[in-house]
Amino acid sequence: EVRRAKLKSLTKQKKKLGWTERDFLVLASIVEKEAVAAAERPTIAQVFINRLTDPSFNPKRLDTDPTIRYGCTIPAKKSAGCKKWDPTKRLRRAQLDDKDNIYNTYQHEGLPPGPICNPGRAAMAAVMDPDGSRYFFFVSRNDGTHVFSRTRAQHERAVDKFQR
C-alpha cells in the first residue's frame, strides 16, 4: 500500500540515491525506532539520507543509538562492548566505540546490514518521501520531540541543553 501510494516519490528517490527497496526498508526500520512524534518522521528520514549522501558530510555514518541496541540485543554471540552493557541503562563509550558490533552506526559507515525492526507504514512513507530539509543532526528533547540542526556546533549546543 505504501509503495503504491508513494510510487512517484520512491521512484525519484531510488534514482537519486541508487538504493534498492531493501535499503529503504532498512532505513525505515531506523526511522521507526528514532521517531516518536509522527510529524518528525520525514525530517528524521531526511537527516539520515543527508548524512549518507551529502558530499560535505563525512564520514558517512548514521550515528544512531537504536542500531547499537539492536546489535547488542539480537546476536547470540555478543561483542565485548555489548557484554558490558546493561540494556536497562544508557549506552556508554564501550558500546559507542565497539567496532565488533556490525550494527554500530557510530563505527560503520552506511546502512547497517539489515533492518532493526519491522517499520510501520508511516516510517516507510517518510523514507520514500522525506521532507527535503538540510539538517544533519538531531537530539531528543526528552519529550518525544527533537531539535534539528544543520551544523555540528548547533547540535552540540542542543546536546548540552537537553542531554548533558
C-alpha positions, 0 to 999 in steps of 0.5 A: 500500500505504501509503495503504491501510494508513494510510487512517484516519490520512491521512484525519484528517490531510488534514482537519486540515491541508487538504493534498492527497496531493501535499503529503504526498508532498512532505513525505515526500520531506523526511522521507526525506532528514532521517531516518536512524534509522527510529524518528525518522521520525514525530517528524521528520514531526511537527516539520515539520507543527508548524512549518507549522501551529502558530499560535505558530510563525512564520514558517512555514518548514521550515528544512531543509538537504536542500531547499537541496541539492536546489535547488542540485543539480537546476536547470540554471540555478543561483542565485548562492548555489548557484554558490558552493557546493561540494556536497562541503562544508557549506552556508554563509550564501550558500546559507542566505540565497539567496532565488533558490533556490525550494527554500530552506526557510530563505527560503520559507515552506511546502512547497517546490514539489515533492518532493526525492526519491522517499520510501520507504514508511516516510517516507510512513507517518510523514507520514500518521501522525506521532507527535503530539509538540510539538517544533519543532526538531531537530539531528543528533547526528552519529550518525544520531540527533537531539535534539528540542526544543520551544523555540528556546533548547533547540535552540540549546543542542543546536546548540552541543553537537553542531554548533558 
